[in-house]
Amino acid sequence: MGGALAVYLHARAGEFLRALRLHGETGADTAATTAAVRSLRMAARRISGTLHTFRPLLDPLWADRLSTELAWLSTTLAQEHACTSRLSRLLDALGRLSGASTVPQARTGPALTGTGPALTGAGAAAQRGALTVGAARAGALLDRQLTLARTRAHSASLQALGSARFHAVADAVAVLASELPLAPATGPHPPAAEVTERRLLTAVAALPLARAGHPYNAEALVNGLATASAEEAQDAPWHQVRRLLRLRRYALEVLVPDADPLLARAGLLLDRHRDAAEAAAAAATAAGTPRIAPATAYALGVLHADQRHEVEAARFAFQEIWQRSIAVRAGR
């Protein structure tokens, strides 16, 4: 087991270092920089999750420290992309809901370069002319709020990548590329893949899958009408399953790469669930802006409901793929 784990972590550490080198070489090429940051984030996430799962086999202090630092890095780097994709998702939905023939374009801006042209919205404003007044104003409000959040996330990412904390993480990953600190042999440990599976099955068992198995059950919308905290409480178990499913997939990657494509599909559906839930929360936050016009508030309310229906659709699709994965495992 230790040999397979070492091979896997050495490979992921190599991916991290290559992405870091590419990031330093991209210069003003924002597309290449975005790709490099994405690779850096994915490698950091995989290493962090794997260190957490296989901690009993590793030097615990070293594994905990590096896993925590890599989780910090991947979370920090993910925020800018999340703001950009959330804005694009919401503007696309506004265009679809309002019946517009054109869809406003989200402003993307530079990705972790620190420089770039001013983000003007002249072209987007022309496209918004096809929207209804309420949807157009709602789109403009979301654009302002999420672009500001993206700018702050961009600055936080730049600060993180230039910090002594990040350089310490990079040095630790460079060591990991050739050396894996294992724990002294202290007797048998439960197989990590089985532990992650048990935790995942327990978390899935707590989900209302029977309700999710009915299309248009409206649970994701009705239970969230009261407050934002009610939505968060309802979504939290699904987000927890998403995190455990990811750890399960990483554990399987160590042993048999691409061993379970159904788990990968289930993970994508829970990503969709998370994205829709966060987009709905952004629409609700915008609707709480003081002194907005009734037409704008109405458009944001419709948008919120639309994204909560997307949450429901993701739950329905996850339930179907999960039942299929159970049937496949039972037939083995």
C-alpha positions as CSV (number, residue, x, y, z in Angstrom):
1,M,0.0,0.0,0.0
2,G,2.8,2.4,0.9
3,G,4.4,1.9,-2.5
4,A,1.2,2.7,-4.4
5,L,0.6,5.8,-2.2
6,A,4.2,7.0,-2.8
7,V,3.8,6.6,-6.6
8,Y,0.5,8.5,-6.6
9,L,1.7,11.4,-4.4
10,H,5.0,11.7,-6.3
11,A,3.0,12.1,-9.5
12,R,0.6,14.7,-8.0
13,A,3.6,16.6,-6.6
14,G,5.2,16.6,-10.0
15,E,1.9,18.1,-11.5
16,F,1.9,20.8,-8.8
17,L,5.5,21.8,-9.6
18,R,4.9,21.8,-13.4
19,A,1.9,24.0,-12.9
20,L,3.9,26.3,-10.7
21,R,6.6,26.6,-13.3
22,L,4.1,27.2,-16.1
23,H,2.4,29.9,-14.0
24,G,5.8,31.7,-13.7
25,E,6.3,31.5,-17.5
26,T,2.9,32.7,-18.7
27,G,3.5,36.4,-18.3
28,A,0.6,38.3,-19.8
29,D,-1.1,35.3,-21.3
30,T,-4.2,35.2,-19.2
31,A,-5.6,32.0,-20.8
32,A,-2.4,30.1,-20.0
33,T,-2.2,31.6,-16.5
34,T,-5.8,30.5,-15.9
35,A,-5.0,27.0,-17.0
36,A,-1.8,26.9,-14.9
37,V,-3.7,28.1,-11.8
38,R,-6.4,25.4,-12.4
39,S,-3.8,22.7,-12.6
40,L,-2.1,24.0,-9.5
41,R,-5.4,24.1,-7.6
42,M,-6.3,20.5,-8.7
43,A,-3.0,19.1,-7.7
44,A,-3.1,20.8,-4.4
45,R,-6.6,19.5,-3.7
46,R,-5.7,15.9,-4.6
47,I,-2.5,15.9,-2.5
48,S,-4.4,17.5,0.5
49,G,-7.2,15.0,0.3
50,T,-5.0,12.0,-0.1
51,L,-2.8,13.0,2.9
52,H,-6.0,13.3,4.9
53,T,-7.3,9.9,3.9
54,F,-4.0,8.0,4.3
55,R,-2.9,9.8,7.4
56,P,-2.5,6.5,9.4
57,L,0.3,5.4,7.0
58,L,2.2,8.7,7.1
59,D,4.1,10.9,9.6
60,P,1.0,12.4,11.2
61,L,2.4,15.9,12.0
62,W,3.9,16.3,8.6
63,A,0.7,15.0,6.8
64,D,-1.6,17.3,8.9
65,R,0.5,20.4,8.4
66,L,0.9,19.9,4.6
67,S,-2.7,18.9,4.1
68,T,-3.9,22.0,5.9
69,E,-1.6,24.3,3.9
70,L,-2.6,22.8,0.6
71,A,-6.3,23.0,1.5
72,W,-5.8,26.7,2.3
73,L,-4.0,27.2,-1.1
74,S,-6.6,25.4,-3.2
75,T,-9.5,27.2,-1.4
76,T,-7.9,30.6,-2.0
77,L,-7.2,30.0,-5.6
78,A,-10.7,28.7,-6.3
79,Q,-12.5,31.9,-5.2
80,E,-11.8,33.9,-8.3
81,H,-12.9,31.2,-10.7
82,A,-16.0,30.6,-8.5
83,C,-17.0,34.3,-8.8
84,T,-16.5,34.4,-12.6
85,S,-18.4,31.1,-13.2
86,R,-21.2,32.2,-10.8
87,L,-21.7,35.5,-12.6
88,S,-21.7,33.7,-16.0
89,R,-24.2,31.2,-14.7
90,L,-26.6,33.9,-13.4
91,L,-26.4,36.1,-16.5
92,D,-27.1,33.1,-18.7
93,A,-30.1,32.2,-16.6
94,L,-31.4,35.7,-16.7
95,G,-31.1,35.7,-20.5
96,R,-32.9,32.4,-20.7
97,L,-35.7,33.3,-18.2
98,S,-36.4,36.7,-19.9
99,G,-36.5,35.2,-23.4
100,A,-33.6,37.4,-24.6
101,S,-32.1,36.5,-27.9
102,T,-28.7,37.4,-26.6
103,V,-27.1,36.7,-23.2
104,P,-25.0,39.3,-21.2
105,Q,-21.4,38.3,-21.0
106,A,-19.7,38.0,-17.6
107,R,-16.5,40.0,-17.3
108,T,-13.5,37.7,-16.8
109,G,-10.5,39.9,-16.4
110,P,-6.9,38.8,-15.8
111,A,-6.3,35.6,-13.9
112,L,-3.5,36.0,-11.3
113,T,-1.3,38.2,-13.4
114,G,-1.8,41.5,-11.5
115,T,-2.2,43.5,-14.7
116,G,-4.7,43.8,-17.4
117,P,-7.0,46.2,-19.3
118,A,-9.9,48.0,-17.6
119,L,-13.0,45.8,-17.5
120,T,-15.6,47.9,-19.4
121,G,-19.1,46.7,-20.0
122,A,-20.0,48.5,-23.3
123,G,-20.5,45.3,-25.3
124,A,-22.4,43.7,-22.4
125,A,-24.6,46.8,-22.0
126,A,-25.6,46.6,-25.7
127,Q,-26.6,42.9,-25.2
128,R,-28.6,43.7,-22.1
129,G,-30.8,46.0,-24.2
130,A,-32.6,42.9,-25.3
131,L,-33.6,42.0,-21.7
132,T,-36.6,43.3,-19.9
133,V,-36.0,46.2,-17.6
134,G,-36.1,44.2,-14.4
135,A,-33.8,41.5,-15.7
136,A,-31.3,44.1,-17.2
137,R,-31.1,45.9,-13.9
138,A,-30.8,42.6,-12.0
139,G,-27.9,41.6,-14.3
140,A,-26.2,44.9,-13.8
141,L,-26.5,44.6,-10.0
142,L,-25.1,41.0,-10.0
143,D,-22.3,42.1,-12.4
144,R,-21.3,44.9,-10.0
145,Q,-21.4,42.7,-6.9
146,L,-19.8,39.6,-8.3
147,T,-17.1,41.5,-10.2
148,L,-16.2,43.3,-7.0
149,A,-16.0,39.9,-5.3
150,R,-13.9,38.5,-8.1
151,T,-11.5,41.4,-7.9
152,R,-11.0,40.9,-4.2
153,A,-10.5,37.1,-4.8
154,H,-7.9,38.0,-7.5
155,S,-6.0,40.2,-5.1
156,A,-6.1,37.5,-2.4
157,S,-4.8,34.9,-4.8
158,L,-1.9,37.2,-5.9
159,Q,-1.1,37.9,-2.3
160,A,-1.2,34.2,-1.4
161,L,1.1,33.2,-4.3
162,G,3.6,35.9,-3.3
163,S,3.6,35.0,0.4
164,A,6.3,33.2,2.4
165,R,3.5,30.8,3.4
166,F,3.1,29.7,-0.2
167,H,6.8,29.3,-0.8
168,A,7.0,27.1,2.3
169,V,4.2,24.9,0.8
170,A,6.0,24.8,-2.6
171,D,9.2,23.7,-0.9
172,A,7.3,20.9,1.0
173,V,5.7,19.7,-2.2
174,A,9.1,19.7,-3.9
175,V,10.4,17.4,-1.2
176,L,7.2,15.2,-1.6
177,A,8.1,14.8,-5.3
178,S,10.9,12.5,-4.3
179,E,10.3,11.5,-0.7
180,L,7.3,10.4,1.3
181,P,7.6,10.4,5.1
182,L,5.9,7.2,6.3
183,A,4.8,6.4,9.8
184,P,6.7,3.6,11.7
185,A,5.0,0.2,11.3
186,T,2.6,-0.1,14.3
187,G,0.3,-2.9,13.2
188,P,-2.5,-3.2,10.7
189,H,-4.7,-0.3,9.8
190,P,-8.2,-0.3,8.3
191,P,-7.8,0.0,4.5
192,A,-8.3,3.7,3.7
193,A,-10.5,3.0,0.6
194,E,-12.9,1.1,2.8
195,V,-12.9,3.8,5.5
196,T,-13.8,6.4,2.9
197,E,-16.5,4.2,1.5
198,R,-18.1,3.7,4.9
199,R,-18.1,7.4,5.6
200,L,-19.6,8.1,2.2
201,L,-22.3,5.5,2.6
202,T,-23.2,6.8,6.0
203,A,-23.5,10.4,4.7
204,V,-25.6,9.4,1.7
205,A,-27.9,7.4,3.9
206,A,-28.7,10.6,5.7
207,L,-29.9,12.3,2.5
208,P,-33.6,12.4,1.5
209,L,-33.0,10.3,-1.6
210,A,-36.5,8.9,-1.6
211,R,-37.9,12.4,-1.9
212,A,-35.1,13.4,-4.4
213,G,-36.2,10.4,-6.5
214,H,-39.5,12.2,-7.4
215,P,-39.1,14.8,-10.2
216,Y,-40.4,18.3,-9.4
217,N,-40.7,17.6,-5.7
218,A,-40.0,21.3,-4.9
219,E,-38.2,20.5,-1.7
220,A,-35.1,22.4,-2.7
221,L,-37.3,25.5,-3.2
222,V,-40.0,25.3,-0.6
223,N,-37.7,24.5,2.3
224,G,-35.5,27.5,1.3
225,L,-38.2,30.2,1.1
226,A,-37.9,31.3,4.7
227,T,-34.3,32.4,5.2
228,A,-30.9,32.0,3.7
229,S,-29.8,30.0,6.7
230,A,-32.6,27.5,6.0
231,E,-31.2,26.9,2.6
232,E,-27.7,26.5,3.9
233,A,-28.9,24.0,6.5
234,Q,-30.8,22.0,3.8
235,D,-27.8,22.0,1.4
236,A,-25.1,21.2,4.0
237,P,-25.6,17.4,4.0
238,W,-25.4,17.3,0.2
239,H,-22.2,19.4,0.3
240,Q,-20.8,17.0,2.9
241,V,-21.5,14.1,0.6
242,R,-19.8,15.9,-2.2
243,R,-16.6,16.3,-0.1
244,L,-16.7,12.7,1.0
245,L,-17.3,11.5,-2.6
246,R,-14.2,13.4,-3.7
247,L,-12.1,11.8,-0.9
248,R,-13.4,8.4,-2.0
249,R,-12.5,9.0,-5.6
250,Y,-9.0,10.1,-4.6
251,A,-8.5,7.0,-2.5
252,L,-9.5,4.8,-5.4
253,E,-7.2,6.7,-7.7
254,V,-4.3,5.6,-5.5
255,L,-5.2,2.0,-6.1
256,V,-6.9,1.8,-9.5
257,P,-7.0,4.9,-11.6
258,D,-10.4,5.6,-13.3
259,A,-11.8,2.6,-11.4
260,D,-15.4,3.9,-11.0
261,P,-16.7,6.3,-13.7
262,L,-20.1,6.4,-12.0
263,L,-18.5,8.0,-9.0
264,A,-17.0,10.6,-11.2
265,R,-20.4,11.3,-12.8
266,A,-22.0,11.6,-9.3
267,G,-19.3,14.0,-8.3
268,L,-20.0,16.2,-11.3
269,L,-23.7,16.3,-10.4
270,L,-22.9,17.4,-6.8
271,D,-20.6,20.1,-8.3
272,R,-23.6,21.2,-10.3
273,H,-25.7,21.1,-7.0
274,R,-23.1,23.3,-5.2
275,D,-22.9,25.8,-8.1
276,A,-26.7,26.2,-8.3
277,A,-27.0,26.6,-4.5
278,E,-24.3,29.2,-4.4
279,A,-25.8,31.0,-7.4
280,A,-29.2,31.1,-5.7
281,A,-27.6,32.5,-2.6
282,A,-25.9,35.3,-4.7
283,A,-29.3,36.1,-6.2
284,A,-30.9,36.3,-2.8
285,T,-28.1,38.5,-1.5
286,A,-28.5,40.9,-4.5
287,A,-32.3,41.0,-3.8
288,G,-31.5,42.2,-0.3
289,T,-29.8,45.3,-1.7
290,P,-31.5,48.4,-0.2
291,R,-33.7,50.6,-2.4
292,I,-33.7,48.5,-5.5
293,A,-36.7,48.8,-7.9
294,P,-39.6,46.3,-7.5
295,A,-39.0,45.0,-11.1
296,T,-35.4,44.3,-10.2
297,A,-36.3,42.5,-7.0
298,Y,-38.9,40.4,-8.9
299,A,-36.3,39.4,-11.5
300,L,-33.9,38.4,-8.8
301,G,-36.6,36.4,-7.0
302,V,-37.4,34.5,-10.3
303,L,-33.7,33.9,-10.7
304,H,-33.4,32.6,-7.2
305,A,-36.3,30.2,-7.7
306,D,-34.7,29.0,-11.0
307,Q,-31.4,28.2,-9.4
308,R,-33.2,26.3,-6.5
309,H,-34.9,24.2,-9.2
310,E,-31.5,23.5,-10.6
311,V,-30.5,22.3,-7.1
312,E,-33.5,20.0,-7.1
313,A,-32.7,18.7,-10.6
314,A,-29.1,17.9,-9.5
315,R,-30.4,16.0,-6.5
316,F,-32.8,14.0,-8.7
317,A,-30.0,13.1,-11.2
318,F,-27.6,12.2,-8.3
319,Q,-30.2,9.9,-6.8
320,E,-30.5,8.1,-10.2
321,I,-26.7,7.7,-10.7
322,W,-26.2,6.6,-7.1
323,Q,-28.8,3.9,-7.4
324,R,-27.1,2.7,-10.6
325,S,-23.7,2.6,-8.9
326,I,-25.2,0.5,-6.1
327,A,-26.6,-1.9,-8.7
328,V,-23.2,-2.2,-10.4
329,R,-21.4,-2.9,-7.1
330,A,-24.0,-5.5,-6.1
331,G,-23.5,-7.3,-9.5
332,R,-19.7,-7.6,-9.0
